Amino acid sequence: MDENWVNSFREKLDNHYAWPALYIYKFIVPTGQEDQVKKLFPLNTATEKQSKKGKYTSVTIQVMMHSSDAVIEIYLKASKIEGIVAL
């Protein structure tokens, strides 16, 4: 990820949240790759919903995060999953 984007996102997170805070992650992945996303959150429960044609699945997870850097770290790990889209 671009360093300018990371810095801008960190600033937006810090302006919007008072850490620690409940943060909601939402990803869309090709169906069959949901477990790769859920492995990023081993202690949390994920909600899944398949697309109309079943090609994609949205994965939503609510997590208590301690800082903007912790939030960004998850996005950096998730970006390695093939075909993932972060919302």
PDB file with one MODEL, atoms N, CA, C and O in Angstrom:
MODEL        1
ATOM      1  N   MET A   1       0.837  -1.183   0.000  1.00  0.00           N
ATOM      2  CA  MET A   1       0.000   0.000   0.000  1.00  0.00           C
ATOM      3  C   MET A   1       0.879   1.241   0.000  1.00  0.00           C
ATOM      4  O   MET A   1       1.973   1.255   0.563  1.00  0.00           O
ATOM      5  N   ASP A   2       0.387   2.245  -0.623  1.00  0.00           N
ATOM      6  CA  ASP A   2       1.098   3.506  -0.754  1.00  0.00           C
ATOM      7  C   ASP A   2       1.233   4.189   0.616  1.00  0.00           C
ATOM      8  O   ASP A   2       0.265   4.267   1.373  1.00  0.00           O
ATOM      9  N   GLU A   3       2.423   4.675   0.923  1.00  0.00           N
ATOM     10  CA  GLU A   3       2.686   5.305   2.217  1.00  0.00           C
ATOM     11  C   GLU A   3       1.823   6.552   2.437  1.00  0.00           C
ATOM     12  O   GLU A   3       1.385   6.809   3.558  1.00  0.00           O
ATOM     13  N   ASN A   4       1.581   7.315   1.390  1.00  0.00           N
ATOM     14  CA  ASN A   4       0.726   8.499   1.516  1.00  0.00           C
ATOM     15  C   ASN A   4      -0.706   8.107   1.880  1.00  0.00           C
ATOM     16  O   ASN A   4      -1.356   8.762   2.695  1.00  0.00           O
ATOM     17  N   TRP A   5      -1.186   7.020   1.255  1.00  0.00           N
ATOM     18  CA  TRP A   5      -2.527   6.542   1.572  1.00  0.00           C
ATOM     19  C   TRP A   5      -2.592   6.093   3.024  1.00  0.00           C
ATOM     20  O   TRP A   5      -3.547   6.420   3.729  1.00  0.00           O
ATOM     21  N   VAL A   6      -1.587   5.348   3.482  1.00  0.00           N
ATOM     22  CA  VAL A   6      -1.556   4.857   4.859  1.00  0.00           C
ATOM     23  C   VAL A   6      -1.570   6.027   5.838  1.00  0.00           C
ATOM     24  O   VAL A   6      -2.326   6.010   6.809  1.00  0.00           O
ATOM     25  N   ASN A   7      -0.750   7.032   5.595  1.00  0.00           N
ATOM     26  CA  ASN A   7      -0.705   8.194   6.485  1.00  0.00           C
ATOM     27  C   ASN A   7      -2.025   8.953   6.499  1.00  0.00           C
ATOM     28  O   ASN A   7      -2.478   9.389   7.557  1.00  0.00           O
ATOM     29  N   SER A   8      -2.639   9.111   5.342  1.00  0.00           N
ATOM     30  CA  SER A   8      -3.926   9.796   5.244  1.00  0.00           C
ATOM     31  C   SER A   8      -5.016   9.005   5.964  1.00  0.00           C
ATOM     32  O   SER A   8      -5.836   9.574   6.684  1.00  0.00           O
ATOM     33  N   PHE A   9      -5.014   7.703   5.764  1.00  0.00           N
ATOM     34  CA  PHE A   9      -6.005   6.842   6.414  1.00  0.00           C
ATOM     35  C   PHE A   9      -5.819   6.862   7.934  1.00  0.00           C
ATOM     36  O   PHE A   9      -6.799   6.927   8.675  1.00  0.00           O
ATOM     37  N   ARG A  10      -4.575   6.807   8.397  1.00  0.00           N
ATOM     38  CA  ARG A  10      -4.281   6.867   9.828  1.00  0.00           C
ATOM     39  C   ARG A  10      -4.840   8.157  10.430  1.00  0.00           C
ATOM     40  O   ARG A  10      -5.446   8.139  11.501  1.00  0.00           O
ATOM     41  N   GLU A  11      -4.631   9.267   9.738  1.00  0.00           N
ATOM     42  CA  GLU A  11      -5.126  10.563  10.212  1.00  0.00           C
ATOM     43  C   GLU A  11      -6.654  10.565  10.295  1.00  0.00           C
ATOM     44  O   GLU A  11      -7.220  11.058  11.271  1.00  0.00           O
ATOM     45  N   LYS A  12      -7.326  10.015   9.274  1.00  0.00           N
ATOM     46  CA  LYS A  12      -8.786   9.956   9.276  1.00  0.00           C
ATOM     47  C   LYS A  12      -9.300   9.078  10.412  1.00  0.00           C
ATOM     48  O   LYS A  12     -10.272   9.426  11.083  1.00  0.00           O
ATOM     49  N   LEU A  13      -8.651   7.950  10.622  1.00  0.00           N
ATOM     50  CA  LEU A  13      -9.049   7.065  11.716  1.00  0.00           C
ATOM     51  C   LEU A  13      -8.905   7.766  13.064  1.00  0.00           C
ATOM     52  O   LEU A  13      -9.805   7.715  13.902  1.00  0.00           O
ATOM     53  N   ASP A  14      -7.765   8.420  13.261  1.00  0.00           N
ATOM     54  CA  ASP A  14      -7.514   9.099  14.536  1.00  0.00           C
ATOM     55  C   ASP A  14      -8.466  10.265  14.769  1.00  0.00           C
ATOM     56  O   ASP A  14      -8.775  10.591  15.915  1.00  0.00           O
ATOM     57  N   ASN A  15      -8.930  10.892  13.705  1.00  0.00           N
ATOM     58  CA  ASN A  15      -9.893  11.992  13.845  1.00  0.00           C
ATOM     59  C   ASN A  15     -11.303  11.490  14.143  1.00  0.00           C
ATOM     60  O   ASN A  15     -12.107  12.195  14.753  1.00  0.00           O
ATOM     61  N   HIS A  16     -11.593  10.266  13.706  1.00  0.00           N
ATOM     62  CA  HIS A  16     -12.948   9.724  13.841  1.00  0.00           C
ATOM     63  C   HIS A  16     -13.146   8.866  15.088  1.00  0.00           C
ATOM     64  O   HIS A  16     -14.243   8.835  15.645  1.00  0.00           O
ATOM     65  N   TYR A  17     -12.104   8.174  15.531  1.00  0.00           N
ATOM     66  CA  TYR A  17     -12.211   7.231  16.645  1.00  0.00           C
ATOM     67  C   TYR A  17     -11.419   7.706  17.858  1.00  0.00           C
ATOM     68  O   TYR A  17     -10.393   8.374  17.721  1.00  0.00           O
ATOM     69  N   ALA A  18     -11.907   7.353  19.046  1.00  0.00           N
ATOM     70  CA  ALA A  18     -11.173   7.527  20.303  1.00  0.00           C
ATOM     71  C   ALA A  18     -10.741   6.121  20.717  1.00  0.00           C
ATOM     72  O   ALA A  18     -11.565   5.323  21.164  1.00  0.00           O
ATOM     73  N   TRP A  19      -9.473   5.824  20.572  1.00  0.00           N
ATOM     74  CA  TRP A  19      -8.961   4.473  20.813  1.00  0.00           C
ATOM     75  C   TRP A  19      -8.863   4.182  22.290  1.00  0.00           C
ATOM     76  O   TRP A  19      -8.533   5.073  23.072  1.00  0.00           O
ATOM     77  N   PRO A  20      -9.144   2.939  22.699  1.00  0.00           N
ATOM     78  CA  PRO A  20      -9.614   1.807  21.895  1.00  0.00           C
ATOM     79  C   PRO A  20     -11.065   2.024  21.451  1.00  0.00           C
ATOM     80  O   PRO A  20     -11.834   2.739  22.094  1.00  0.00           O
ATOM     81  N   ALA A  21     -11.407   1.386  20.338  1.00  0.00           N
ATOM     82  CA  ALA A  21     -12.739   1.561  19.767  1.00  0.00           C
ATOM     83  C   ALA A  21     -13.156   0.313  19.000  1.00  0.00           C
ATOM     84  O   ALA A  21     -12.321  -0.454  18.522  1.00  0.00           O
ATOM     85  N   LEU A  22     -14.464   0.132  18.897  1.00  0.00           N
ATOM     86  CA  LEU A  22     -15.004  -0.946  18.091  1.00  0.00           C
ATOM     87  C   LEU A  22     -14.886  -0.544  16.627  1.00  0.00           C
ATOM     88  O   LEU A  22     -15.378   0.512  16.230  1.00  0.00           O
ATOM     89  N   TYR A  23     -14.237  -1.380  15.828  1.00  0.00           N
ATOM     90  CA  TYR A  23     -14.030  -1.082  14.414  1.00  0.00           C
ATOM     91  C   TYR A  23     -14.665  -2.205  13.603  1.00  0.00           C
ATOM     92  O   TYR A  23     -14.528  -3.378  13.952  1.00  0.00           O
ATOM     93  N   ILE A  24     -15.350  -1.857  12.537  1.00  0.00           N
ATOM     94  CA  ILE A  24     -16.000  -2.843  11.683  1.00  0.00           C
ATOM     95  C   ILE A  24     -15.218  -2.983  10.381  1.00  0.00           C
ATOM     96  O   ILE A  24     -15.053  -2.023   9.628  1.00  0.00           O
ATOM     97  N   TYR A  25     -14.742  -4.199  10.137  1.00  0.00           N
ATOM     98  CA  TYR A  25     -14.068  -4.530   8.886  1.00  0.00           C
ATOM     99  C   TYR A  25     -15.087  -5.194   7.972  1.00  0.00           C
ATOM    100  O   TYR A  25     -15.894  -6.010   8.416  1.00  0.00           O
ATOM    101  N   LYS A  26     -15.046  -4.840   6.694  1.00  0.00           N
ATOM    102  CA  LYS A  26     -15.894  -5.500   5.708  1.00  0.00           C
ATOM    103  C   LYS A  26     -15.056  -5.756   4.466  1.00  0.00           C
ATOM    104  O   LYS A  26     -14.473  -4.842   3.881  1.00  0.00           O
ATOM    105  N   PHE A  27     -15.013  -7.017   4.085  1.00  0.00           N
ATOM    106  CA  PHE A  27     -14.250  -7.436   2.913  1.00  0.00           C
ATOM    107  C   PHE A  27     -15.149  -8.222   1.980  1.00  0.00           C
ATOM    108  O   PHE A  27     -16.103  -8.866   2.416  1.00  0.00           O
ATOM    109  N   ILE A  28     -14.842  -8.166   0.701  1.00  0.00           N
ATOM    110  CA  ILE A  28     -15.483  -9.013  -0.295  1.00  0.00           C
ATOM    111  C   ILE A  28     -14.386  -9.866  -0.907  1.00  0.00           C
ATOM    112  O   ILE A  28     -13.355  -9.360  -1.348  1.00  0.00           O
ATOM    113  N   VAL A  29     -14.632 -11.187  -0.924  1.00  0.00           N
ATOM    114  CA  VAL A  29     -13.656 -12.119  -1.476  1.00  0.00           C
ATOM    115  C   VAL A  29     -14.362 -13.101  -2.403  1.00  0.00           C
ATOM    116  O   VAL A  29     -15.565 -13.327  -2.272  1.00  0.00           O
ATOM    117  N   PRO A  30     -13.613 -13.689  -3.344  1.00  0.00           N
ATOM    118  CA  PRO A  30     -14.210 -14.760  -4.133  1.00  0.00           C
ATOM    119  C   PRO A  30     -14.665 -15.881  -3.190  1.00  0.00           C
ATOM    120  O   PRO A  30     -13.945 -16.241  -2.259  1.00  0.00           O
ATOM    121  N   THR A  31     -15.851 -16.427  -3.431  1.00  0.00           N
ATOM    122  CA  THR A  31     -16.370 -17.491  -2.587  1.00  0.00           C
ATOM    123  C   THR A  31     -15.345 -18.624  -2.512  1.00  0.00           C
ATOM    124  O   THR A  31     -14.782 -19.050  -3.520  1.00  0.00           O
ATOM    125  N   GLY A  32     -15.127 -19.090  -1.295  1.00  0.00           N
ATOM    126  CA  GLY A  32     -14.131 -20.128  -1.039  1.00  0.00           C
ATOM    127  C   GLY A  32     -12.905 -19.583  -0.336  1.00  0.00           C
ATOM    128  O   GLY A  32     -12.092 -20.353   0.176  1.00  0.00           O
ATOM    129  N   GLN A  33     -12.760 -18.265  -0.303  1.00  0.00           N
ATOM    130  CA  GLN A  33     -11.604 -17.652   0.355  1.00  0.00           C
ATOM    131  C   GLN A  33     -11.972 -16.969   1.674  1.00  0.00           C
ATOM    132  O   GLN A  33     -11.168 -16.219   2.227  1.00  0.00           O
ATOM    133  N   GLU A  34     -13.164 -17.219   2.172  1.00  0.00           N
ATOM    134  CA  GLU A  34     -13.618 -16.589   3.404  1.00  0.00           C
ATOM    135  C   GLU A  34     -12.710 -16.942   4.585  1.00  0.00           C
ATOM    136  O   GLU A  34     -12.440 -16.102   5.443  1.00  0.00           O
ATOM    137  N   ASP A  35     -12.244 -18.194   4.619  1.00  0.00           N
ATOM    138  CA  ASP A  35     -11.406 -18.631   5.746  1.00  0.00           C
ATOM    139  C   ASP A  35     -10.099 -17.856   5.832  1.00  0.00           C
ATOM    140  O   ASP A  35      -9.564 -17.659   6.923  1.00  0.00           O
ATOM    141  N   GLN A  36      -9.584 -17.417   4.696  1.00  0.00           N
ATOM    142  CA  GLN A  36      -8.357 -16.621   4.723  1.00  0.00           C
ATOM    143  C   GLN A  36      -8.584 -15.303   5.467  1.00  0.00           C
ATOM    144  O   GLN A  36      -7.710 -14.834   6.195  1.00  0.00           O
ATOM    145  N   VAL A  37      -9.750 -14.719   5.278  1.00  0.00           N
ATOM    146  CA  VAL A  37     -10.085 -13.472   5.977  1.00  0.00           C
ATOM    147  C   VAL A  37     -10.299 -13.766   7.459  1.00  0.00           C
ATOM    148  O   VAL A  37      -9.779 -13.051   8.315  1.00  0.00           O
ATOM    149  N   LYS A  38     -11.061 -14.815   7.762  1.00  0.00           N
ATOM    150  CA  LYS A  38     -11.381 -15.130   9.144  1.00  0.00           C
ATOM    151  C   LYS A  38     -10.135 -15.486   9.957  1.00  0.00           C
ATOM    152  O   LYS A  38     -10.121 -15.297  11.174  1.00  0.00           O
ATOM    153  N   LYS A  39      -9.109 -15.987   9.314  1.00  0.00           N
ATOM    154  CA  LYS A  39      -7.853 -16.306  10.012  1.00  0.00           C
ATOM    155  C   LYS A  39      -7.171 -15.037  10.547  1.00  0.00           C
ATOM    156  O   LYS A  39      -6.377 -15.112  11.484  1.00  0.00           O
ATOM    157  N   LEU A  40      -7.473 -13.898   9.966  1.00  0.00           N
ATOM    158  CA  LEU A  40      -6.914 -12.639  10.457  1.00  0.00           C
ATOM    159  C   LEU A  40      -7.526 -12.240  11.802  1.00  0.00           C
ATOM    160  O   LEU A  40      -6.979 -11.401  12.517  1.00  0.00           O
ATOM    161  N   PHE A  41      -8.677 -12.856  12.141  1.00  0.00           N
ATOM    162  CA  PHE A  41      -9.435 -12.517  13.346  1.00  0.00           C
ATOM    163  C   PHE A  41      -9.794 -13.790  14.107  1.00  0.00           C
ATOM    164  O   PHE A  41     -10.976 -14.112  14.228  1.00  0.00           O
ATOM    165  N   PRO A  42      -8.807 -14.521  14.624  1.00  0.00           N
ATOM    166  CA  PRO A  42      -9.086 -15.835  15.218  1.00  0.00           C
ATOM    167  C   PRO A  42     -10.006 -15.799  16.448  1.00  0.00           C
ATOM    168  O   PRO A  42     -10.624 -16.811  16.778  1.00  0.00           O
ATOM    169  N   LEU A  43     -10.103 -14.668  17.118  1.00  0.00           N
ATOM    170  CA  LEU A  43     -10.902 -14.589  18.342  1.00  0.00           C
ATOM    171  C   LEU A  43     -12.269 -13.937  18.124  1.00  0.00           C
ATOM    172  O   LEU A  43     -13.024 -13.747  19.077  1.00  0.00           O
ATOM    173  N   ASN A  44     -12.585 -13.599  16.887  1.00  0.00           N
ATOM    174  CA  ASN A  44     -13.819 -12.877  16.592  1.00  0.00           C
ATOM    175  C   ASN A  44     -14.715 -13.672  15.661  1.00  0.00           C
ATOM    176  O   ASN A  44     -14.248 -14.512  14.891  1.00  0.00           O
ATOM    177  N   THR A  45     -16.002 -13.397  15.742  1.00  0.00           N
ATOM    178  CA  THR A  45     -16.994 -14.062  14.904  1.00  0.00           C
ATOM    179  C   THR A  45     -17.258 -13.209  13.661  1.00  0.00           C
ATOM    180  O   THR A  45     -17.416 -11.991  13.746  1.00  0.00           O
ATOM    181  N   ALA A  46     -17.301 -13.867  12.529  1.00  0.00           N
ATOM    182  CA  ALA A  46     -17.546 -13.174  11.263  1.00  0.00           C
ATOM    183  C   ALA A  46     -18.971 -13.437  10.792  1.00  0.00           C
ATOM    184  O   ALA A  46     -19.546 -14.495  11.047  1.00  0.00           O
ATOM    185  N   THR A  47     -19.523 -12.448  10.099  1.00  0.00           N
ATOM    186  CA  THR A  47     -20.809 -12.589   9.436  1.00  0.00           C
ATOM    187  C   THR A  47     -20.524 -12.680   7.944  1.00  0.00           C
ATOM    188  O   THR A  47     -19.760 -11.881   7.402  1.00  0.00           O
ATOM    189  N   GLU A  48     -21.137 -13.650   7.285  1.00  0.00           N
ATOM    190  CA  GLU A  48     -20.896 -13.845   5.853  1.00  0.00           C
ATOM    191  C   GLU A  48     -22.202 -13.738   5.076  1.00  0.00           C
ATOM    192  O   GLU A  48     -23.273 -14.105   5.560  1.00  0.00           O
ATOM    193  N   LYS A  49     -22.076 -13.223   3.854  1.00  0.00           N
ATOM    194  CA  LYS A  49     -23.232 -13.156   2.966  1.00  0.00           C
ATOM    195  C   LYS A  49     -22.745 -13.339   1.534  1.00  0.00           C
ATOM    196  O   LYS A  49     -21.875 -12.607   1.064  1.00  0.00           O
ATOM    197  N   GLN A  50     -23.314 -14.316   0.854  1.00  0.00           N
ATOM    198  CA  GLN A  50     -22.926 -14.572  -0.532  1.00  0.00           C
ATOM    199  C   GLN A  50     -23.649 -13.618  -1.470  1.00  0.00           C
ATOM    200  O   GLN A  50     -24.761 -13.165  -1.201  1.00  0.00           O
ATOM    201  N   SER A  51     -22.970 -13.328  -2.594  1.00  0.00           N
ATOM    202  CA  SER A  51     -23.580 -12.494  -3.625  1.00  0.00           C
ATOM    203  C   SER A  51     -24.714 -13.265  -4.286  1.00  0.00           C
ATOM    204  O   SER A  51     -24.856 -14.473  -4.100  1.00  0.00           O
ATOM    205  N   LYS A  52     -25.501 -12.559  -5.046  1.00  0.00           N
ATOM    206  CA  LYS A  52     -26.681 -13.151  -5.686  1.00  0.00           C
ATOM    207  C   LYS A  52     -26.326 -14.381  -6.525  1.00  0.00           C
ATOM    208  O   LYS A  52     -27.031 -15.390  -6.483  1.00  0.00           O
ATOM    209  N   LYS A  53     -25.240 -14.295  -7.281  1.00  0.00           N
ATOM    210  CA  LYS A  53     -24.828 -15.410  -8.138  1.00  0.00           C
ATOM    211  C   LYS A  53     -23.872 -16.363  -7.434  1.00  0.00           C
ATOM    212  O   LYS A  53     -23.495 -17.390  -7.998  1.00  0.00           O
ATOM    213  N   GLY A  54     -23.475 -16.032  -6.204  1.00  0.00           N
ATOM    214  CA  GLY A  54     -22.626 -16.929  -5.421  1.00  0.00           C
ATOM    215  C   GLY A  54     -21.142 -16.877  -5.732  1.00  0.00           C
ATOM    216  O   GLY A  54     -20.373 -17.684  -5.210  1.00  0.00           O
ATOM    217  N   LYS A  55     -20.729 -15.943  -6.572  1.00  0.00           N
ATOM    218  CA  LYS A  55     -19.308 -15.856  -6.933  1.00  0.00           C
ATOM    219  C   LYS A  55     -18.470 -15.185  -5.846  1.00  0.00           C
ATOM    220  O   LYS A  55     -17.274 -15.451  -5.721  1.00  0.00           O
ATOM    221  N   TYR A  56     -19.105 -14.316  -5.064  1.00  0.00           N
ATOM    222  CA  TYR A  56     -18.386 -13.552  -4.045  1.00  0.00           C
ATOM    223  C   TYR A  56     -19.102 -13.667  -2.703  1.00  0.00           C
ATOM    224  O   TYR A  56     -20.306 -13.917  -2.633  1.00  0.00           O
ATOM    225  N   THR A  57     -18.331 -13.480  -1.656  1.00  0.00           N
ATOM    226  CA  THR A  57     -18.876 -13.494  -0.302  1.00  0.00           C
ATOM    227  C   THR A  57     -18.368 -12.278   0.441  1.00  0.00           C
ATOM    228  O   THR A  57     -17.177 -11.968   0.397  1.00  0.00           O
ATOM    229  N   SER A  58     -19.277 -11.579   1.130  1.00  0.00           N
ATOM    230  CA  SER A  58     -18.847 -10.471   1.978  1.00  0.00           C
ATOM    231  C   SER A  58     -18.628 -11.039   3.379  1.00  0.00           C
ATOM    232  O   SER A  58     -19.401 -11.863   3.867  1.00  0.00           O
ATOM    233  N   VAL A  59     -17.560 -10.577   4.003  1.00  0.00           N
ATOM    234  CA  VAL A  59     -17.209 -11.000   5.352  1.00  0.00           C
ATOM    235  C   VAL A  59     -17.123  -9.739   6.205  1.00  0.00           C
ATOM    236  O   VAL A  59     -16.342  -8.833   5.914  1.00  0.00           O
ATOM    237  N   THR A  60     -17.937  -9.690   7.262  1.00  0.00           N
ATOM    238  CA  THR A  60     -17.970  -8.539   8.157  1.00  0.00           C
ATOM    239  C   THR A  60     -17.571  -8.991   9.553  1.00  0.00           C
ATOM    240  O   THR A  60     -18.060 -10.001  10.059  1.00  0.00           O
ATOM    241  N   ILE A  61     -16.666  -8.220  10.172  1.00  0.00           N
ATOM    242  CA  ILE A  61     -16.170  -8.570  11.501  1.00  0.00           C
ATOM    243  C   ILE A  61     -16.054  -7.300  12.330  1.00  0.00           C
ATOM    244  O   ILE A  61     -15.484  -6.307  11.879  1.00  0.00           O
ATOM    245  N   GLN A  62     -16.597  -7.335  13.548  1.00  0.00           N
ATOM    246  CA  GLN A  62     -16.465  -6.225  14.484  1.00  0.00           C
ATOM    247  C   GLN A  62     -15.368  -6.594  15.484  1.00  0.00           C
ATOM    248  O   GLN A  62     -15.386  -7.674  16.074  1.00  0.00           O
ATOM    249  N   VAL A  63     -14.415  -5.681  15.662  1.00  0.00           N
ATOM    250  CA  VAL A  63     -13.263  -5.956  16.517  1.00  0.00           C
ATOM    251  C   VAL A  63     -12.957  -4.727  17.367  1.00  0.00           C
ATOM    252  O   VAL A  63     -13.021  -3.597  16.882  1.00  0.00           O
ATOM    253  N   MET A  64     -12.623  -4.952  18.638  1.00  0.00           N
ATOM    254  CA  MET A  64     -12.151  -3.872  19.481  1.00  0.00           C
ATOM    255  C   MET A  64     -10.678  -3.661  19.138  1.00  0.00           C
ATOM    256  O   MET A  64      -9.845  -4.539  19.365  1.00  0.00           O
ATOM    257  N   MET A  65     -10.372  -2.494  18.592  1.00  0.00           N
ATOM    258  CA  MET A  65      -9.006  -2.183  18.173  1.00  0.00           C
ATOM    259  C   MET A  65      -8.415  -1.140  19.114  1.00  0.00           C
ATOM    260  O   MET A  65      -9.125  -0.293  19.657  1.00  0.00           O
ATOM    261  N   HIS A  66      -7.085  -1.223  19.293  1.00  0.00           N
ATOM    262  CA  HIS A  66      -6.412  -0.345  20.246  1.00  0.00           C
ATOM    263  C   HIS A  66      -5.835   0.924  19.628  1.00  0.00           C
ATOM    264  O   HIS A  66      -5.553   1.890  20.336  1.00  0.00           O
ATOM    265  N   SER A  67      -5.661   0.922  18.299  1.00  0.00           N
ATOM    266  CA  SER A  67      -5.064   2.093  17.655  1.00  0.00           C
ATOM    267  C   SER A  67      -5.303   2.052  16.155  1.00  0.00           C
ATOM    268  O   SER A  67      -5.688   1.024  15.597  1.00  0.00           O
ATOM    269  N   SER A  68      -5.069   3.180  15.523  1.00  0.00           N
ATOM    270  CA  SER A  68      -5.177   3.236  14.060  1.00  0.00           C
ATOM    271  C   SER A  68      -4.121   2.353  13.420  1.00  0.00           C
ATOM    272  O   SER A  68      -4.372   1.752  12.375  1.00  0.00           O
ATOM    273  N   ASP A  69      -2.946   2.264  14.026  1.00  0.00           N
ATOM    274  CA  ASP A  69      -1.895   1.405  13.473  1.00  0.00           C
ATOM    275  C   ASP A  69      -2.308  -0.059  13.484  1.00  0.00           C
ATOM    276  O   ASP A  69      -1.971  -0.804  12.564  1.00  0.00           O
ATOM    277  N   ALA A  70      -3.037  -0.480  14.517  1.00  0.00           N
ATOM    278  CA  ALA A  70      -3.521  -1.860  14.585  1.00  0.00           C
ATOM    279  C   ALA A  70      -4.549  -2.124  13.482  1.00  0.00           C
ATOM    280  O   ALA A  70      -4.565  -3.205  12.892  1.00  0.00           O
ATOM    281  N   VAL A  71      -5.400  -1.144  13.206  1.00  0.00           N
ATOM    282  CA  VAL A  71      -6.387  -1.269  12.131  1.00  0.00           C
ATOM    283  C   VAL A  71      -5.671  -1.410  10.788  1.00  0.00           C
ATOM    284  O   VAL A  71      -5.999  -2.288   9.990  1.00  0.00           O
ATOM    285  N   ILE A  72      -4.708  -0.552  10.552  1.00  0.00           N
ATOM    286  CA  ILE A  72      -3.969  -0.555   9.286  1.00  0.00           C
ATOM    287  C   ILE A  72      -3.193  -1.853   9.115  1.00  0.00           C
ATOM    288  O   ILE A  72      -3.090  -2.370   8.003  1.00  0.00           O
ATOM    289  N   GLU A  73      -2.651  -2.381  10.198  1.00  0.00           N
ATOM    290  CA  GLU A  73      -1.894  -3.642  10.129  1.00  0.00           C
ATOM    291  C   GLU A  73      -2.764  -4.768   9.584  1.00  0.00           C
ATOM    292  O   GLU A  73      -2.293  -5.589   8.797  1.00  0.00           O
ATOM    293  N   ILE A  74      -4.033  -4.814   9.996  1.00  0.00           N
ATOM    294  CA  ILE A  74      -4.949  -5.837   9.487  1.00  0.00           C
ATOM    295  C   ILE A  74      -5.177  -5.641   7.989  1.00  0.00           C
ATOM    296  O   ILE A  74      -5.167  -6.609   7.229  1.00  0.00           O
ATOM    297  N   TYR A  75      -5.382  -4.402   7.563  1.00  0.00           N
ATOM    298  CA  TYR A  75      -5.581  -4.143   6.135  1.00  0.00           C
ATOM    299  C   TYR A  75      -4.346  -4.544   5.326  1.00  0.00           C
ATOM    300  O   TYR A  75      -4.479  -5.062   4.217  1.00  0.00           O
ATOM    301  N   LEU A  76      -3.168  -4.315   5.857  1.00  0.00           N
ATOM    302  CA  LEU A  76      -1.942  -4.702   5.154  1.00  0.00           C
ATOM    303  C   LEU A  76      -1.858  -6.224   5.011  1.00  0.00           C
ATOM    304  O   LEU A  76      -1.462  -6.728   3.960  1.00  0.00           O
ATOM    305  N   LYS A  77      -2.227  -6.950   6.060  1.00  0.00           N
ATOM    306  CA  LYS A  77      -2.231  -8.418   5.987  1.00  0.00           C
ATOM    307  C   LYS A  77      -3.304  -8.890   5.004  1.00  0.00           C
ATOM    308  O   LYS A  77      -3.065  -9.805   4.216  1.00  0.00           O
ATOM    309  N   ALA A  78      -4.472  -8.275   5.050  1.00  0.00           N
ATOM    310  CA  ALA A  78      -5.576  -8.670   4.172  1.00  0.00           C
ATOM    311  C   ALA A  78      -5.260  -8.414   2.703  1.00  0.00           C
ATOM    312  O   ALA A  78      -5.740  -9.133   1.827  1.00  0.00           O
ATOM    313  N   SER A  79      -4.465  -7.404   2.437  1.00  0.00           N
ATOM    314  CA  SER A  79      -4.158  -7.047   1.043  1.00  0.00           C
ATOM    315  C   SER A  79      -3.389  -8.157   0.322  1.00  0.00           C
ATOM    316  O   SER A  79      -3.267  -8.127  -0.902  1.00  0.00           O
ATOM    317  N   LYS A  80      -2.876  -9.120   1.060  1.00  0.00           N
ATOM    318  CA  LYS A  80      -2.143 -10.247   0.454  1.00  0.00           C
ATOM    319  C   LYS A  80      -3.080 -11.367  -0.008  1.00  0.00           C
ATOM    320  O   LYS A  80      -2.642 -12.306  -0.672  1.00  0.00           O
ATOM    321  N   ILE A  81      -4.360 -11.271   0.341  1.00  0.00           N
ATOM    322  CA  ILE A  81      -5.338 -12.272  -0.071  1.00  0.00           C
ATOM    323  C   ILE A  81      -5.780 -11.970  -1.488  1.00  0.00           C
ATOM    324  O   ILE A  81      -6.241 -10.869  -1.789  1.00  0.00           O
ATOM    325  N   GLU A  82      -5.636 -12.954  -2.346  1.00  0.00           N
ATOM    326  CA  GLU A  82      -5.951 -12.767  -3.770  1.00  0.00           C
ATOM    327  C   GLU A  82      -7.426 -12.474  -3.987  1.00  0.00           C
ATOM    328  O   GLU A  82      -8.297 -13.197  -3.505  1.00  0.00           O
ATOM    329  N   GLY A  83      -7.689 -11.398  -4.722  1.00  0.00           N
ATOM    330  CA  GLY A  83      -9.056 -11.046  -5.102  1.00  0.00           C
ATOM    331  C   GLY A  83      -9.843 -10.294  -4.048  1.00  0.00           C
ATOM    332  O   GLY A  83     -11.033 -10.046  -4.239  1.00  0.00           O
ATOM    333  N   ILE A  84      -9.221  -9.926  -2.949  1.00  0.00           N
ATOM    334  CA  ILE A  84      -9.952  -9.262  -1.860  1.00  0.00           C
ATOM    335  C   ILE A  84     -10.242  -7.804  -2.190  1.00  0.00           C
ATOM    336  O   ILE A  84      -9.452  -7.120  -2.841  1.00  0.00           O
ATOM    337  N   VAL A  85     -11.405  -7.352  -1.717  1.00  0.00           N
ATOM    338  CA  VAL A  85     -11.783  -5.945  -1.823  1.00  0.00           C
ATOM    339  C   VAL A  85     -12.159  -5.511  -0.413  1.00  0.00           C
ATOM    340  O   VAL A  85     -13.004  -6.138   0.227  1.00  0.00           O
ATOM    341  N   ALA A  86     -11.540  -4.447   0.073  1.00  0.00           N
ATOM    342  CA  ALA A  86     -11.864  -3.922   1.388  1.00  0.00           C
ATOM    343  C   ALA A  86     -12.834  -2.765   1.221  1.00  0.00           C
ATOM    344  O   ALA A  86     -12.636  -1.895   0.373  1.00  0.00           O
ATOM    345  N   LEU A  87     -13.872  -2.760   2.026  1.00  0.00           N
ATOM    346  CA  LEU A  87     -14.866  -1.679   1.969  1.00  0.00           C
ATOM    347  C   LEU A  87     -14.709  -0.781   3.176  1.00  0.00           C
ATOM    348  O   LEU A  87     -15.449   0.192   3.322  1.00  0.00           O
TER     349      LEU A  87
ENDMDL
END
